[in-house]
Amino acid sequence: MASISRPLPGIARIPVVGPRLRFRTVAAGAAALLVLASLWQVLQTSDATTTGFAIQRLERQREALQAEVHNLEADVAELSSLDRIDREARERLGLVPPARTVYLKLDRPVPERQGIPTRYQPAPVDDVAPEPPREPWWRGALRALLPFY
């Protein structure tokens, strides 16, 4: 019997997917995954480095601000010294200590309630008890529909 070298009419030729095509697809997919994993690692390392530099910059800024706070505290301590205040009062303002001290005796007692502006006084409390909150309409409806509620 003789073999036919050309296809018979009406029979379609079915392409054969061989192991060679599958190997190329798998190899290309594996290479793509390897490249993506490498890029992911580079991106993570880059992000970590950027974050580290930002943390160092913020720490330097915090240290500079803390040094400024310490300098300001030292200035406040120096300016609030009683000796400095006395010297400034005598030299710059021309003040002198009093020649004599005068004491006043007041015969009026201290008022029980000091007068403060009404806008700072607490609001008056009424003796009437506040009205209890009303029950929502839906609870009454549920109670009517469901006897166990």
NUVO-849163 format. One record per residue (C-alpha): x, y, z; residue in three letters; residue number from 0. Coordinates in pm, whole numbers. Example, Ala and Ser with C-alpha at 12.3 -4.5 7.8 and 13.67 -1.06 7.14 Angstrom:
% NUVO-849163
+--------+--------+--------+-----+-----+
|      x |      y |      z | res |   n |
+--------+--------+--------+-----+-----+
|   1230 |   -450 |    780 | ala |   0 |
|   1367 |   -106 |    714 | ser |   1 |
+--------+--------+--------+-----+-----+
END
This chain:
% NUVO-849163
+--------+--------+--------+-----+-----+
|      x |      y |      z | res |   n |
+--------+--------+--------+-----+-----+
|      0 |      0 |      0 | met |   0 |
|    120 |    340 |    -90 | ala |   1 |
|    129 |    635 |    147 | ser |   2 |
|    -31 |    965 |     62 | ile |   3 |
|    203 |   1260 |     84 | ser |   4 |
|    -58 |   1532 |     46 | arg |   5 |
|   -365 |   1575 |    260 | pro |   6 |
|   -690 |   1447 |    139 | leu |   7 |
|   -947 |   1706 |     42 | pro |   8 |
|  -1193 |   1786 |    323 | gly |   9 |
|   -952 |   1688 |    599 | ile |  10 |
|   -798 |   1982 |    774 | ala |  11 |
|   -446 |   1973 |    884 | arg |  12 |
|   -416 |   1981 |   1267 | ile |  13 |
|   -110 |   2164 |   1391 | pro |  14 |
|     92 |   1955 |   1627 | val |  15 |
|    206 |   2133 |   1939 | val |  16 |
|    525 |   1968 |   2026 | gly |  17 |
|    738 |   1971 |   2334 | pro |  18 |
|    961 |   2235 |   2176 | arg |  19 |
|    686 |   2500 |   2176 | leu |  20 |
|    589 |   2423 |   2534 | arg |  21 |
|    950 |   2448 |   2651 | phe |  22 |
|    990 |   2791 |   2490 | arg |  23 |
|    669 |   2916 |   2652 | thr |  24 |
|    768 |   2786 |   2994 | val |  25 |
|   1122 |   2923 |   2959 | ala |  26 |
|    990 |   3267 |   2855 | ala |  27 |
|    746 |   3270 |   3147 | gly |  28 |
|   1019 |   3169 |   3392 | ala |  29 |
|   1250 |   3438 |   3256 | ala |  30 |
|    974 |   3697 |   3288 | ala |  31 |
|    909 |   3590 |   3650 | leu |  32 |
|   1282 |   3607 |   3725 | leu |  33 |
|   1304 |   3960 |   3582 | val |  34 |
|    993 |   4070 |   3775 | leu |  35 |
|   1130 |   3925 |   4100 | ala |  36 |
|   1461 |   4106 |   4045 | ser |  37 |
|   1284 |   4435 |   3975 | leu |  38 |
|   1068 |   4388 |   4283 | trp |  39 |
|   1380 |   4335 |   4496 | gln |  40 |
|   1544 |   4648 |   4350 | val |  41 |
|   1229 |   4853 |   4415 | leu |  42 |
|   1209 |   4733 |   4775 | gln |  43 |
|   1576 |   4808 |   4837 | thr |  44 |
|   1540 |   5151 |   4680 | ser |  45 |
|   1232 |   5229 |   4889 | asp |  46 |
|   1405 |   5115 |   5208 | ala |  47 |
|   1709 |   5332 |   5128 | thr |  48 |
|   1490 |   5636 |   5060 | thr |  49 |
|   1304 |   5581 |   5385 | thr |  50 |
|   1633 |   5547 |   5573 | gly |  51 |
|   1757 |   5880 |   5437 | phe |  52 |
|   1427 |   6046 |   5529 | ala |  53 |
|   1455 |   5910 |   5885 | ile |  54 |
|   1811 |   6040 |   5918 | gln |  55 |
|   1705 |   6384 |   5790 | arg |  56 |
|   1416 |   6397 |   6038 | leu |  57 |
|   1642 |   6289 |   6325 | glu |  58 |
|   1889 |   6569 |   6242 | arg |  59 |
|   1600 |   6814 |   6229 | gln |  60 |
|   1471 |   6692 |   6567 | arg |  61 |
|   1817 |   6729 |   6722 | glu |  62 |
|   1845 |   7084 |   6586 | ala |  63 |
|   1503 |   7172 |   6728 | leu |  64 |
|   1593 |   7019 |   7065 | gln |  65 |
|   1913 |   7228 |   7073 | ala |  66 |
|   1706 |   7538 |   6995 | glu |  67 |
|   1462 |   7452 |   7277 | val |  68 |
|   1753 |   7414 |   7521 | his |  69 |
|   1894 |   7751 |   7412 | asn |  70 |
|   1554 |   7915 |   7461 | leu |  71 |
|   1517 |   7756 |   7805 | glu |  72 |
|   1860 |   7893 |   7900 | ala |  73 |
|   1754 |   8239 |   7776 | asp |  74 |
|   1435 |   8224 |   7983 | val |  75 |
|   1629 |   8119 |   8291 | ala |  76 |
|   1876 |   8403 |   8239 | glu |  77 |
|   1606 |   8664 |   8178 | leu |  78 |
|   1396 |   8558 |   8478 | ser |  79 |
|   1684 |   8594 |   8724 | ser |  80 |
|   1582 |   8831 |   9008 | leu |  81 |
|   1925 |   8996 |   9012 | asp |  82 |
|   1899 |   9077 |   8642 | arg |  83 |
|   1545 |   9212 |   8683 | ile |  84 |
|   1659 |   9434 |   8973 | asp |  85 |
|   1959 |   9562 |   8774 | arg |  86 |
|   1741 |   9635 |   8467 | glu |  87 |
|   1485 |   9817 |   8685 | ala |  88 |
|   1755 |  10040 |   8840 | arg |  89 |
|   1966 |  10108 |   8529 | glu |  90 |
|   1731 |  10110 |   8234 | arg |  91 |
|   1402 |  10215 |   8396 | leu |  92 |
|   1548 |  10437 |   8670 | gly |  93 |
|   1348 |  10274 |   8951 | leu |  94 |
|   1467 |  10293 |   9312 | val |  95 |
|   1370 |  10091 |   9615 | pro |  96 |
|   1093 |  10250 |   9827 | pro |  97 |
|   1200 |  10481 |  10109 | ala |  98 |
|    940 |  10342 |  10343 | arg |  99 |
|    681 |  10067 |  10335 | thr | 100 |
|    318 |  10155 |  10395 | val | 101 |
|     75 |   9893 |  10524 | tyr | 102 |
|   -302 |   9941 |  10486 | leu | 103 |
|   -553 |   9784 |  10718 | lys | 104 |
|   -890 |   9719 |  10561 | leu | 105 |
|  -1196 |   9686 |  10783 | asp | 106 |
|  -1417 |   9534 |  10515 | arg | 107 |
|  -1438 |   9154 |  10505 | pro | 108 |
|  -1360 |   8969 |  10187 | val | 109 |
|  -1679 |   8920 |   9985 | pro | 110 |
|  -1821 |   8571 |   9986 | glu | 111 |
|  -1866 |   8570 |   9616 | arg | 112 |
|  -1630 |   8764 |   9401 | gln | 113 |
|  -1786 |   8957 |   9120 | gly | 114 |
|  -1695 |   8821 |   8784 | ile | 115 |
|  -1853 |   8912 |   8453 | pro | 116 |
|  -2176 |   8726 |   8383 | thr | 117 |
|  -2037 |   8581 |   8063 | arg | 118 |
|  -1788 |   8382 |   8274 | tyr | 119 |
|  -2038 |   8271 |   8537 | gln | 120 |
|  -2189 |   7925 |   8507 | pro | 121 |
|  -2538 |   7906 |   8365 | ala | 122 |
|  -2813 |   7897 |   8627 | pro | 123 |
|  -2957 |   7555 |   8698 | val | 124 |
|  -3336 |   7523 |   8691 | asp | 125 |
|  -3507 |   7316 |   8960 | asp | 126 |
|  -3728 |   7157 |   8694 | val | 127 |
|  -3619 |   6807 |   8601 | ala | 128 |
|  -3550 |   6757 |   8233 | pro | 129 |
|  -3813 |   6574 |   8034 | glu | 130 |
|  -3719 |   6210 |   7977 | pro | 131 |
|  -3645 |   6125 |   7616 | pro | 132 |
|  -3942 |   6002 |   7416 | arg | 133 |
|  -3949 |   5650 |   7285 | glu | 134 |
|  -3890 |   5625 |   6909 | pro | 135 |
|  -4194 |   5539 |   6696 | trp | 136 |
|  -4038 |   5220 |   6563 | trp | 137 |
|  -4008 |   5066 |   6912 | arg | 138 |
|  -4382 |   5107 |   6970 | gly | 139 |
|  -4448 |   4948 |   6631 | ala | 140 |
|  -4218 |   4656 |   6713 | leu | 141 |
|  -4385 |   4608 |   7050 | arg | 142 |
|  -4726 |   4598 |   6880 | ala | 143 |
|  -4612 |   4348 |   6615 | leu | 144 |
|  -4390 |   4130 |   6833 | leu | 145 |
|  -4534 |   4046 |   7176 | pro | 146 |
|  -4201 |   3920 |   7311 | phe | 147 |
|  -4012 |   4242 |   7228 | tyr | 148 |
+--------+--------+--------+-----+-----+
END
